[in-house]
């Protein structure tokens, strides 16, 4: 499965002053596969060490001796039985959080052996909660997310659909294309973007309802793995509190008002005695650092920089994967394919749009509320404030968006809906179908629409 992050990995490889790479992300998003595939295609030889699997054998290499890169390479070569060529090979340290001192070793590779390509992968869970000091400024960090809709289309062989989207220039869309793309989007709403889940779907792709049964079973297994990680990596944070906040996210998102999800409420999530943000900050921050939750703060007076005016204790929490979101609430895949699942559609659409924005690094964003209006996401793009309204259905009325436009006069505004692409040139409002996020913000800056 081709992942978009491969382009950044190649850019890292070709840098003159190259630091060790740390690829971070939630568990099971595909970090190991991506690094191994990249290494196979870009280097003469790769030397892969799973520090979790080989912890007993490798701990002494990092823990019982000075972190001298030459000595480390000699010992790793001896363990594997293969010589490591400093100039031509790549060293991969997977599950690096299993031996925290290996994270510190990246600093010394950066300072004393920059010719060697060193790439590490670690779950946010372990790296964020390691007791070892992080080598700030000595590593290049890349963040990896679940597969987005574009990657889903590529990975499931839907190349014609993907080509249509990539080549789209704003022309009128025939119903046959719109219907097919929306059907594929609904399939993605079921599977989400976890690579193993998408592989499971591919095994019975031609019988989607049967495939979705297997998908849901696998998603629930993944959720059990995450729950076991809560206690494994909780540290000083109460693991039960982490689990309760995690499971509360879908329930809170489903409490919509005017077809919009409401901000996170603290009362009764953990217990009656936990009533404020201060009471719950630790488990919330833990989930965010682990990459399992996405936080969107409120900004009542958005301006650049958009993150400057946020209210720290007022926010929405979203799940990092829409497929797991459906699995937690036991949402029937058949209902999703019929697009008949009540108010759930609205927050599903919000969660999907946010995931996509993060995957394209459009993550400088907040949510905005007026007296009677609310905009799901307000982004900062190239120094401009761009409002983004999300609607799951086909009603394009946007009173909240108009209220924001009247107050802040953005250079352009965006709606994501169930409708085809369209543009009101006079008001500079763009309607993107939900399946077309990969064309945002590109189409909004095309000269034909300005």
ABEGO torsion letter per residue (X at the ends): XBBAAAAAAAAAAABABBBBBBBBEBBGAGAAAAAAAAAAAABABBBBBBAAAAAAAAAAAAAABBBBAAAAAAAAAAAAGBBBBAAABBBBBBGAAABAAAAAAAAAAAAABAABBBBBBBBAAAAAABABBBBBGABBBBBBBBBBAAAAAAAAGBAAAAAAAAABAGBBBBAAAAAAAAAAAAAAAAAEABAAAAAAAAAAAABAAAAAAAAAAAAAAAAAAAAAAAAAAAEABBAAAAAAAAAAAAAAAABBBGGBBBBBBABGAABAABABAAAAAAAAAAAAAAGABBBBBBBABBBOBAAAABBAABBBBBBABAAAAAAAAGBBAAAAAAGBAEAAAAAAAAAAAAAAAAAAGBABBBBBBBAABBBABBBBBGGBBBBBBBBABABABBAAAAAAAAAAGBABBBBBBABBBBBBAAAGBBBBBAAAAAAOAAAAABAAAX
